[in-house]
Amino acid sequence: MINKCLTQVDLYTDGACSGNPGPGGWGVLLCWNGHEKELSGGKIQTTNNQMELTAVIEGLRQLKKPCHVELYTDSKYVLDGATKWLAGWKAKNWRRADKKPVLNQELWQQLDIEMMRHKIVWHWVKGHAGHPQNERVDALACVQRDLFLKT
């Protein structure tokens, strides 16, 4: 049941990378009470997974108070990490089942902190399949990635 005291926010996220690693970008669309806010950024040397994670982290950081978040991502890595693997990684001191360190540990730790503040319902959407908001955040991420390709 949704807590009626929490503002509902729809959060759409995406990351893009040219080469893996290579130049990358991330895009976010926040929708609440008839309002929208776009955010984006990038890095000259990154991975697609890092940009996907960064998009979610940056989107959640924009929320100044606890919210009910309907979060949409096309990244199975982010979705499964947040909903299936994160608790186990923490319990195993940030180690995977094969005892190796979790990749992108710092980003996962940042996401964990942001997730604690909100009630999040995760949704996976197929990327590049015509979902309007997913296409929009993909375009934001690609613009940022392309800025680094021109340098």
Phi and psi in degrees as GROMACS dihedral restraints (atoms count N, CA, C in turn):
[ dihedral_restraints ]
;  ai    aj    ak    al  type     phi  dphi    fc
    3     4     5     6     1   -79.1    20    10
    4     5     6     7     1   132.5    20    10
    6     7     8     9     1   -71.2    20    10
    7     8     9    10     1   115.7    20    10
    9    10    11    12     1   -65.9    20    10
   10    11    12    13     1   -17.3    20    10
   12    13    14    15     1   -78.5    20    10
   13    14    15    16     1   -18.1    20    10
   15    16    17    18     1   -88.7    20    10
   16    17    18    19     1   137.3    20    10
   18    19    20    21     1   -67.9    20    10
   19    20    21    22     1   135.7    20    10
   21    22    23    24     1   -89.9    20    10
   22    23    24    25     1   131.3    20    10
   24    25    26    27     1  -128.0    20    10
   25    26    27    28     1   132.2    20    10
   27    28    29    30     1   -96.1    20    10
   28    29    30    31     1   127.2    20    10
   30    31    32    33     1  -121.5    20    10
   31    32    33    34     1   119.2    20    10
   33    34    35    36     1  -111.0    20    10
   34    35    36    37     1   133.2    20    10
   36    37    38    39     1  -136.2    20    10
   37    38    39    40     1   152.3    20    10
   39    40    41    42     1  -159.7    20    10
   40    41    42    43     1   155.6    20    10
   42    43    44    45     1  -129.1    20    10
   43    44    45    46     1   156.2    20    10
   45    46    47    48     1  -143.8    20    10
   46    47    48    49     1   147.8    20    10
   48    49    50    51     1  -148.9    20    10
   49    50    51    52     1   140.9    20    10
   51    52    53    54     1  -107.7    20    10
   52    53    54    55     1   106.2    20    10
   54    55    56    57     1    85.5    20    10
   55    56    57    58     1   160.9    20    10
   57    58    59    60     1  -146.4    20    10
   58    59    60    61     1    81.6    20    10
   60    61    62    63     1   -86.7    20    10
   61    62    63    64     1   166.1    20    10
   63    64    65    66     1   172.9    20    10
   64    65    66    67     1  -167.9    20    10
   66    67    68    69     1   -65.7    20    10
   67    68    69    70     1   139.6    20    10
   69    70    71    72     1  -143.7    20    10
   70    71    72    73     1   164.2    20    10
   72    73    74    75     1  -144.4    20    10
   73    74    75    76     1   163.1    20    10
   75    76    77    78     1  -136.2    20    10
   76    77    78    79     1   152.3    20    10
   78    79    80    81     1  -138.4    20    10
   79    80    81    82     1   147.7    20    10
   81    82    83    84     1  -138.8    20    10
   82    83    84    85     1   140.7    20    10
   84    85    86    87     1  -128.7    20    10
   85    86    87    88     1   120.5    20    10
   87    88    89    90     1  -105.5    20    10
   88    89    90    91     1   132.3    20    10
   90    91    92    93     1  -129.5    20    10
   91    92    93    94     1   127.2    20    10
   93    94    95    96     1  -156.5    20    10
   94    95    96    97     1   139.5    20    10
   96    97    98    99     1    43.3    20    10
   97    98    99   100     1    42.0    20    10
   99   100   101   102     1    80.3    20    10
  100   101   102   103     1     3.9    20    10
  102   103   104   105     1  -107.0    20    10
  103   104   105   106     1   157.0    20    10
  105   106   107   108     1  -136.7    20    10
  106   107   108   109     1   147.5    20    10
  108   109   110   111     1  -141.3    20    10
  109   110   111   112     1   129.5    20    10
  111   112   113   114     1  -104.3    20    10
  112   113   114   115     1   143.0    20    10
  114   115   116   117     1  -137.4    20    10
  115   116   117   118     1   152.4    20    10
  117   118   119   120     1  -161.4    20    10
  118   119   120   121     1   162.6    20    10
  120   121   122   123     1  -171.3    20    10
  121   122   123   124     1  -177.0    20    10
  123   124   125   126     1  -169.0    20    10
  124   125   126   127     1   179.1    20    10
  126   127   128   129     1  -142.3    20    10
  127   128   129   130     1   150.8    20    10
  129   130   131   132     1   -73.5    20    10
  130   131   132   133     1   -31.4    20    10
  132   133   134   135     1  -135.5    20    10
  133   134   135   136     1   109.4    20    10
  135   136   137   138     1  -158.1    20    10
  136   137   138   139     1  -173.3    20    10
  138   139   140   141     1  -124.7    20    10
  139   140   141   142     1   163.9    20    10
  141   142   143   144     1   -60.3    20    10
  142   143   144   145     1   -44.8    20    10
  144   145   146   147     1   -61.1    20    10
  145   146   147   148     1   -38.8    20    10
  147   148   149   150     1   -64.0    20    10
  148   149   150   151     1   -38.6    20    10
  150   151   152   153     1   -71.3    20    10
  151   152   153   154     1   -36.9    20    10
  153   154   155   156     1   -61.8    20    10
  154   155   156   157     1   -46.1    20    10
  156   157   158   159     1   -64.1    20    10
  157   158   159   160     1   -43.7    20    10
  159   160   161   162     1   -60.9    20    10
  160   161   162   163     1   -39.0    20    10
  162   163   164   165     1   -59.6    20    10
  163   164   165   166     1   -45.8    20    10
  165   166   167   168     1   -65.6    20    10
  166   167   168   169     1   -45.7    20    10
  168   169   170   171     1   -58.8    20    10
  169   170   171   172     1   -49.7    20    10
  171   172   173   174     1   -65.6    20    10
  172   173   174   175     1   -36.7    20    10
  174   175   176   177     1   -63.3    20    10
  175   176   177   178     1   -46.6    20    10
  177   178   179   180     1   -66.8    20    10
  178   179   180   181     1   -33.5    20    10
  180   181   182   183     1   -63.7    20    10
  181   182   183   184     1   -23.7    20    10
  183   184   185   186     1   -71.3    20    10
  184   185   186   187     1   -18.9    20    10
  186   187   188   189     1   -83.6    20    10
  187   188   189   190     1   112.9    20    10
  189   190   191   192     1   -78.8    20    10
  190   191   192   193     1   -16.0    20    10
  192   193   194   195     1  -139.7    20    10
  193   194   195   196     1   162.7    20    10
  195   196   197   198     1   -56.5    20    10
  196   197   198   199     1   137.4    20    10
  198   199   200   201     1  -135.6    20    10
  199   200   201   202     1   161.1    20    10
  201   202   203   204     1   -89.3    20    10
  202   203   204   205     1   114.7    20    10
  204   205   206   207     1  -111.5    20    10
  205   206   207   208     1   122.3    20    10
  207   208   209   210     1   -94.1    20    10
  208   209   210   211     1   106.2    20    10
  210   211   212   213     1  -104.8    20    10
  211   212   213   214     1   126.1    20    10
  213   214   215   216     1  -115.6    20    10
  214   215   216   217     1   125.6    20    10
  216   217   218   219     1  -140.1    20    10
  217   218   219   220     1   151.3    20    10
  219   220   221   222     1  -101.1    20    10
  220   221   222   223     1     9.7    20    10
  222   223   224   225     1   -99.5    20    10
  223   224   225   226     1   108.8    20    10
  225   226   227   228     1   -64.0    20    10
  226   227   228   229     1   -32.5    20    10
  228   229   230   231     1   -58.5    20    10
  229   230   231   232     1   -49.3    20    10
  231   232   233   234     1   -68.9    20    10
  232   233   234   235     1   -46.4    20    10
  234   235   236   237     1   -59.5    20    10
  235   236   237   238     1   -52.6    20    10
  237   238   239   240     1   -66.7    20    10
  238   239   240   241     1   -38.8    20    10
  240   241   242   243     1   -60.3    20    10
  241   242   243   244     1   -45.3    20    10
  243   244   245   246     1   -73.0    20    10
  244   245   246   247     1   -35.9    20    10
  246   247   248   249     1  -100.3    20    10
  247   248   249   250     1   -21.0    20    10
  249   250   251   252     1  -119.6    20    10
  250   251   252   253     1   -38.9    20    10
  252   253   254   255     1  -101.3    20    10
  253   254   255   256     1   -28.4    20    10
  255   256   257   258     1   -55.9    20    10
  256   257   258   259     1   -47.9    20    10
  258   259   260   261     1   -60.5    20    10
  259   260   261   262     1   -41.4    20    10
  261   262   263   264     1   -67.0    20    10
  262   263   264   265     1   -40.6    20    10
  264   265   266   267     1   -60.0    20    10
  265   266   267   268     1   -44.9    20    10
  267   268   269   270     1   -62.9    20    10
  268   269   270   271     1   -43.4    20    10
  270   271   272   273     1   -64.4    20    10
  271   272   273   274     1   -27.5    20    10
  273   274   275   276     1  -101.3    20    10
  274   275   276   277     1    24.4    20    10
  276   277   278   279     1    56.5    20    10
  277   278   279   280     1    46.3    20    10
  279   280   281   282     1    59.8    20    10
  280   281   282   283     1    42.7    20    10
  282   283   284   285     1  -118.0    20    10
  283   284   285   286     1   146.7    20    10
  285   286   287   288     1   -82.0    20    10
  286   287   288   289     1   176.2    20    10
  288   289   290   291     1   -59.5    20    10
  289   290   291   292     1   -30.9    20    10
  291   292   293   294     1   -85.1    20    10
  292   293   294   295     1    11.0    20    10
  294   295   296   297     1    74.6    20    10
  295   296   297   298     1    -1.0    20    10
  297   298   299   300     1   -79.6    20    10
  298   299   300   301     1   153.2    20    10
  300   301   302   303     1   -62.2    20    10
  301   302   303   304     1   146.6    20    10
  303   304   305   306     1   -65.2    20    10
  304   305   306   307     1   131.2    20    10
  306   307   308   309     1   -70.1    20    10
  307   308   309   310     1   145.2    20    10
  309   310   311   312     1    61.1    20    10
  310   311   312   313     1    34.0    20    10
  312   313   314   315     1   -53.8    20    10
  313   314   315   316     1   -44.0    20    10
  315   316   317   318     1   -61.6    20    10
  316   317   318   319     1   -41.1    20    10
  318   319   320   321     1   -67.8    20    10
  319   320   321   322     1   -41.0    20    10
  321   322   323   324     1   -62.2    20    10
  322   323   324   325     1   -38.1    20    10
  324   325   326   327     1   -66.5    20    10
  325   326   327   328     1   -39.4    20    10
  327   328   329   330     1   -64.7    20    10
  328   329   330   331     1   -42.2    20    10
  330   331   332   333     1   -63.3    20    10
  331   332   333   334     1   -41.4    20    10
  333   334   335   336     1   -56.9    20    10
  334   335   336   337     1   -44.5    20    10
  336   337   338   339     1   -62.8    20    10
  337   338   339   340     1   -45.4    20    10
  339   340   341   342     1   -65.6    20    10
  340   341   342   343     1   -38.0    20    10
  342   343   344   345     1   -65.0    20    10
  343   344   345   346     1   -31.7    20    10
  345   346   347   348     1   -63.2    20    10
  346   347   348   349     1   -24.1    20    10
  348   349   350   351     1   -81.7    20    10
  349   350   351   352     1   -13.7    20    10
  351   352   353   354     1  -132.0    20    10
  352   353   354   355     1   161.9    20    10
  354   355   356   357     1   -96.7    20    10
  355   356   357   358     1   111.1    20    10
  357   358   359   360     1  -113.7    20    10
  358   359   360   361     1   131.3    20    10
  360   361   362   363     1  -111.1    20    10
  361   362   363   364     1   119.3    20    10
  363   364   365   366     1   -91.0    20    10
  364   365   366   367     1   140.4    20    10
  366   367   368   369     1  -133.6    20    10
  367   368   369   370     1   134.8    20    10
  369   370   371   372     1   -99.4    20    10
  370   371   372   373     1   133.9    20    10
  372   373   374   375     1  -122.3    20    10
  373   374   375   376     1   143.0    20    10
  375   376   377   378     1   -69.5    20    10
  376   377   378   379     1   125.7    20    10
  378   379   380   381     1   -72.4    20    10
  379   380   381   382     1   149.8    20    10
  381   382   383   384     1    56.4    20    10
  382   383   384   385     1    37.4    20    10
  384   385   386   387     1  -122.5    20    10
  385   386   387   388     1    16.2    20    10
  387   388   389   390     1    90.5    20    10
  388   389   390   391     1     5.7    20    10
  390   391   392   393     1   -68.3    20    10
  391   392   393   394     1   117.3    20    10
  393   394   395   396     1   -55.5    20    10
  394   395   396   397     1   -47.3    20    10
  396   397   398   399     1   -71.5    20    10
  397   398   399   400     1   -34.8    20    10
  399   400   401   402     1   -66.1    20    10
  400   401   402   403     1   -40.7    20    10
  402   403   404   405     1   -63.2    20    10
  403   404   405   406     1   -37.1    20    10
  405   406   407   408     1   -65.2    20    10
  406   407   408   409     1   -47.3    20    10
  408   409   410   411     1   -71.8    20    10
  409   410   411   412     1   -30.0    20    10
  411   412   413   414     1   -62.7    20    10
  412   413   414   415     1   -42.5    20    10
  414   415   416   417     1   -62.8    20    10
  415   416   417   418     1   -41.6    20    10
  417   418   419   420     1   -59.6    20    10
  418   419   420   421     1   -45.5    20    10
  420   421   422   423     1   -64.0    20    10
  421   422   423   424     1   -41.3    20    10
  423   424   425   426     1   -67.8    20    10
  424   425   426   427     1   -36.5    20    10
  426   427   428   429     1   -60.1    20    10
  427   428   429   430     1   -45.6    20    10
  429   430   431   432     1   -64.8    20    10
  430   431   432   433     1   -44.5    20    10
  432   433   434   435     1   -57.6    20    10
  433   434   435   436     1   -45.5    20    10
  435   436   437   438     1   -66.7    20    10
  436   437   438   439     1   -27.0    20    10
  438   439   440   441     1   -58.5    20    10
  439   440   441   442     1   -38.3    20    10
  441   442   443   444     1   -77.7    20    10
  442   443   444   445     1   -25.8    20    10
  444   445   446   447     1   -68.7    20    10
  445   446   447   448     1   -25.9    20    10
  447   448   449   450     1   -84.4    20    10
  448   449   450   451     1   -10.3    20    10
